[in-house]
Amino acid sequence: MSDIDVLCIGDLDVDMFISVPSIPGFDQKVAGRNHGQKPGGMAANAAVAIARFGLKSRLISAVGDDSAGTFAVAEIGREGVDLGFLSRRAGMETFMCVVLISPSGEKSLIKLETDAYLPSVADLHEGAFAGVRHVHLTYGSSELSMQALRRAAASGLSTSLDLEPPDIVRDPTRLAEVLSLVDTLFLNGEALDVASRVLGGPLDVTRLRKGGEMIVTLGARGCRRITADGSADVPGFAVASVDTTGAGDCFAGSYIACKLSGGAPSRCLEFANAAAALATLDYGAQAAMPVRSRVEEFLERRGQPAAHGYDDPTGVTYA
C-alpha cells in the first residue's frame, strides 16, 4: 500500500481577500471590504482537497521565513498534508495574492511573486516520490514541471497538470515536451485557446501520454472530458457563490482523489463539479472546501444539476 496517494508540487501562498462592487480602473477608487488573509496556492489547495476526500497528500512547495510563511504552513498542516519536503527560505518573503471579489463571487487576482514563489528543482528530493501513487503539479516553472514529470515517469507514477494562461505565456517553449508526460490535463477554455496558439495547432489528447485525458472546466456550467474516444460534458451545479477562488483547484484535487479511489470518470467529474460548487460558499480557497461525506450528501439530496433549487440541511439554499 502506498504511503502517499498524491504528491502535489507548486505554490503555497497567503491570499488577502477584498470584496469590491467593481474593479477600479487607473486613478479610480472603490470602497472595499477586507475579509482577511487565508492560505492558498494552486498546489496547496489541491493537496487540501485530496486530504479532505480522505486520501493522503504531500506538498513540495516553498515559503519565506516571515510571519506569512509561518501562518501558511500552520494552516495547511492542520489539514494533515505532509509538509516534510517543504522549503523555508531564509531572508525571503512568502508569495502572496490580493484577491478582489465581485458581488457575484467572481475573482480577480494580483500576484505578488517573490523568490519563494515556487520550489526549485533542488527541492525535488528522491524521498519525496517514495511510496507515492500520483503526481499533480502546475506549470509555474517549465523546468520544475519537466524534472518532476520525468521523475514520476521513471517511477511509473500517473500524473496530472493544472495549466493556466499566465503560466503558458511566461514560458511557452517547453509546453509540448511537458504535455507529453501528462496523463490528466486540467485547464479552462482560455488556457485551451492560449495553449493551442503557442503550440501552433490544436491542443488535443494526442499531445498527452497514451490514454491521456483533458478536463476542460466550464465554471458553473460544469466540465468537458476529452479522450481519444471523444468528448462528454458533465453539467455543473448552480449555487449562491460568495468566492470562486480555488474552486478549480478543489475540482482537480477532488477528481484525482475520486479516480484514485476507483471511481468511474463520469462519477468523479460529477463529484468534482459538486465539490467545486460547495467550495465557493465562503471566502478563501480552502475555507469551504468540503469533505467527502459532505459532497456525497449534496449529490444524494440535490435536484437536477444547474437547473433546480436545493435546500441544504445546514441552512444554505442553492440557486
C-alpha positions in Angstrom: 0.0 0.0 0.0 1.3 3.5 -0.9 2.3 5.8 1.9 1.2 8.9 0.0 -1.6 8.9 -2.5 -0.8 12.2 -4.3 2.3 14.3 -4.3 1.4 17.9 -5.2 4.2 20.2 -6.4 3.9 24.0 -6.7 2.8 27.1 -4.8 1.7 27.7 -1.2 0.8 31.3 -0.5 -1.2 33.7 1.6 -4.2 35.4 0.0 -5.8 38.7 1.1 -9.5 38.8 0.2 -11.2 42.1 -0.6 -14.8 42.3 -1.8 -15.5 45.3 -4.2 -18.6 46.4 -6.1 -16.4 46.7 -9.3 -12.8 46.5 -10.4 -11.4 50.1 -10.3 -9.5 51.5 -13.3 -6.3 53.5 -13.1 -6.6 56.6 -10.9 -10.1 55.4 -9.7 -11.3 54.4 -6.2 -13.9 52.0 -4.9 -14.9 51.1 -1.4 -13.9 47.6 -0.5 -14.3 45.2 2.5 -11.3 43.3 3.8 -12.1 39.6 4.6 -8.7 38.9 6.0 -5.8 36.7 5.0 -6.1 32.9 4.3 -3.8 30.2 3.0 -3.9 29.4 -0.8 -1.8 28.4 -3.8 -2.9 26.1 -6.6 -0.8 23.1 -5.5 -1.6 23.6 -1.8 -5.3 23.9 -2.5 -5.3 20.7 -4.5 -3.4 19.0 -1.6 -6.1 20.1 0.9 -8.9 18.9 -1.4 -7.3 15.5 -1.6 -6.8 15.3 2.1 -10.5 16.3 2.8 -11.5 13.5 0.4 -9.8 11.1 2.8 -6.6 10.4 0.9 -3.0 11.2 1.9 -1.3 14.1 0.2 2.2 15.6 0.3 3.2 19.0 -0.8 6.5 20.2 -2.2 6.5 23.9 -2.0 8.4 26.9 -0.7 7.7 29.8 1.6 9.7 32.5 3.2 10.8 32.6 6.8 8.4 35.5 7.6 5.2 35.5 9.5 3.1 34.9 6.4 5.1 31.7 5.8 4.6 30.6 9.4 0.9 31.2 9.0 0.5 29.3 5.7 2.5 26.3 7.0 0.5 26.1 10.2 -2.9 26.3 8.5 -2.2 23.7 5.8 -0.5 21.5 8.4 -3.9 21.3 10.3 -5.3 19.6 7.2 -3.0 16.6 7.6 -1.0 17.4 4.4 2.5 16.0 4.6 4.9 19.0 4.7 8.1 17.1 5.3 9.6 18.3 2.0 8.5 21.9 2.2 11.3 24.5 1.9 11.5 27.5 4.3 13.8 30.1 2.6 15.8 32.3 4.9 15.6 36.0 4.4 12.8 35.7 1.8 9.1 36.9 1.8 6.3 34.4 1.2 4.4 34.7 -2.1 1.1 36.5 -1.6 -2.0 37.3 -3.7 -4.5 40.1 -3.5 -7.9 38.7 -4.4 -10.7 41.1 -5.5 -14.1 39.6 -5.2 -17.1 40.8 -7.2 -20.7 40.8 -5.9 -21.3 37.6 -7.9 -18.3 35.9 -6.3 -16.0 36.0 -9.3 -12.4 36.9 -8.6 -9.6 39.0 -10.0 -6.1 38.2 -8.7 -2.9 40.3 -8.2 0.1 38.0 -7.7 2.8 39.4 -5.5 5.5 36.9 -6.5 8.7 36.5 -4.6 11.8 34.3 -4.7 9.8 31.9 -2.6 7.0 31.6 -5.2 7.8 28.0 -6.2 10.1 25.2 -5.1 13.3 24.7 -7.1 14.4 21.6 -8.9 16.8 21.0 -6.0 13.7 20.6 -3.8 12.6 17.5 -5.7 14.2 15.1 -3.3 14.1 11.5 -4.2 12.5 10.6 -0.9 9.5 12.8 -1.7 8.5 10.5 -4.5 8.9 7.3 -2.4 5.6 5.5 -1.8 3.6 7.9 -4.0 0.8 6.8 -6.4 0.2 10.0 -8.4 2.0 13.4 -9.0 0.0 16.6 -9.5 1.6 19.9 -10.4 1.3 23.3 -12.1 3.2 24.9 -14.9 4.6 27.8 -13.0 8.1 26.7 -13.9 8.7 24.6 -17.0 12.0 23.3 -15.7 10.4 22.3 -12.4 7.5 20.7 -14.2 9.7 18.8 -16.6 12.0 17.4 -13.9 9.1 16.4 -11.7 7.3 14.7 -14.6 10.4 12.8 -15.6 10.9 11.6 -12.1 7.3 10.5 -12.0 7.6 8.7 -15.3 10.8 6.9 -14.2 8.9 5.7 -11.1 5.8 4.6 -13.1 3.5 7.1 -11.5 0.4 8.6 -13.0 0.5 12.4 -13.5 -1.7 15.4 -13.8 -1.1 19.1 -14.7 -3.1 22.2 -14.0 -2.5 24.6 -16.8 -3.2 28.3 -16.6 -2.9 31.0 -19.3 -0.3 33.3 -17.5 2.0 30.3 -17.0 1.7 29.3 -20.6 2.7 32.8 -21.8 5.5 33.0 -19.2 7.3 30.0 -20.7 5.8 28.5 -23.9 8.9 26.9 -25.3 8.7 23.6 -23.3 5.0 23.2 -23.2 4.8 20.4 -25.8 7.5 18.5 -24.0 5.8 18.8 -20.7 2.4 17.8 -22.0 3.9 14.6 -23.5 4.4 13.4 -19.9 0.9 14.2 -18.6 -1.9 11.7 -18.1 -4.6 14.2 -17.0 -4.6 17.8 -18.1 -6.8 20.3 -16.3 -7.5 23.7 -18.0 -10.2 26.2 -18.8 -11.3 27.4 -22.2 -9.0 30.4 -22.2 -6.0 28.2 -21.4 -7.0 25.8 -24.2 -7.0 28.7 -26.7 -3.7 30.1 -25.5 -2.0 26.7 -25.5 -3.3 26.0 -29.0 -1.8 29.2 -30.3 1.5 28.6 -28.6 1.7 25.0 -29.9 0.9 26.2 -33.4 -2.1 23.8 -33.7 -5.0 22.4 -31.6 -4.2 21.2 -28.1 -5.7 17.7 -28.0 -5.1 14.4 -26.3 -2.6 13.3 -28.8 -0.2 15.7 -27.2 -0.5 13.8 -23.8 0.7 10.4 -22.7 -1.0 7.5 -24.4 -4.5 7.1 -22.9 -4.5 10.6 -21.6 -7.5 12.8 -20.9 -8.2 16.5 -21.0 -10.6 18.0 -18.5 -11.8 21.5 -19.5 -13.6 23.3 -16.7 -16.6 25.5 -17.7 -17.4 27.3 -14.5 -20.9 26.9 -13.2 -21.8 25.0 -16.5 -19.6 22.1 -15.4 -16.8 20.5 -17.4 -15.9 18.6 -20.5 -13.8 15.4 -20.6 -11.9 14.8 -23.8 -10.3 11.4 -24.6 -9.2 9.6 -27.8 -12.7 8.2 -27.9 -14.5 11.5 -28.0 -15.8 14.1 -25.5 -18.5 14.3 -22.9 -20.0 17.2 -20.9 -20.9 16.9 -17.3 -23.2 19.7 -16.1 -22.4 21.7 -13.0 -24.3 23.0 -10.0 -25.7 26.5 -9.7 -25.0 27.8 -6.2 -25.1 31.2 -4.4 -21.4 31.7 -4.7 -19.5 34.0 -2.4 -16.0 33.5 -3.7 -14.8 31.3 -6.5 -11.1 31.4 -5.5 -9.6 27.9 -5.5 -12.7 26.3 -7.0 -10.7 24.9 -9.9 -8.0 23.6 -7.6 -10.7 21.9 -5.5 -12.1 20.4 -8.7 -8.8 19.0 -9.7 -8.0 17.6 -6.3 -11.4 16.0 -5.9 -11.3 14.4 -9.3 -7.9 13.0 -8.7 -8.9 11.6 -5.3 -12.1 10.1 -6.6 -10.3 8.5 -9.6 -7.6 7.0 -7.4 -10.3 5.6 -5.2 -11.7 3.6 -8.1 -14.4 5.9 -9.2 -15.6 5.9 -12.9 -14.6 9.1 -14.7 -18.2 10.3 -15.1 -18.9 9.8 -11.4 -15.7 11.5 -10.5 -16.5 14.5 -12.7 -19.9 14.9 -11.1 -18.3 14.6 -7.7 -15.6 17.2 -8.6 -18.3 19.6 -10.0 -20.2 19.4 -6.7 -17.1 19.8 -4.6 -16.0 22.9 -6.6 -19.5 24.4 -6.2 -19.5 23.9 -2.5 -16.1 25.4 -2.2 -17.4 28.8 -3.4 -19.7 29.3 -0.4 -17.2 31.1 1.8 -14.2 33.4 1.4 -10.9 31.7 0.9 -9.6 29.0 -1.4 -9.7 26.3 1.4 -12.3 27.7 3.8 -15.3 26.0 2.3 -13.7 23.0 0.6 -16.0 20.1 1.6 -15.1 16.7 3.0 -16.1 13.6 1.0 -19.2 12.9 3.0 -20.4 16.5 2.5 -20.2 16.1 -1.3 -21.9 12.7 -1.2 -24.7 14.2 0.8 -25.1 17.1 -1.6 -25.3 14.7 -4.5 -27.8 12.4 -2.8 -30.1 15.3 -1.9 -29.8 17.5 -5.0 -32.5 18.2 -7.6 -31.0 18.4 -11.1 -27.5 19.8 -11.9 -27.5 23.5 -12.7 -31.3 23.5 -13.0 -33.3 23.1 -9.8 -33.0 24.6 -6.3 -31.7 22.5 -3.4 -32.3 23.3 0.3 -29.3 22.1 2.2 -29.9 20.7 5.7 -27.2 23.1 7.0 -29.4 26.0 6.0 -27.7 27.1 2.8 -30.1 27.4 -0.2 -28.6 26.8 -3.6 -29.9 28.7 -6.6 
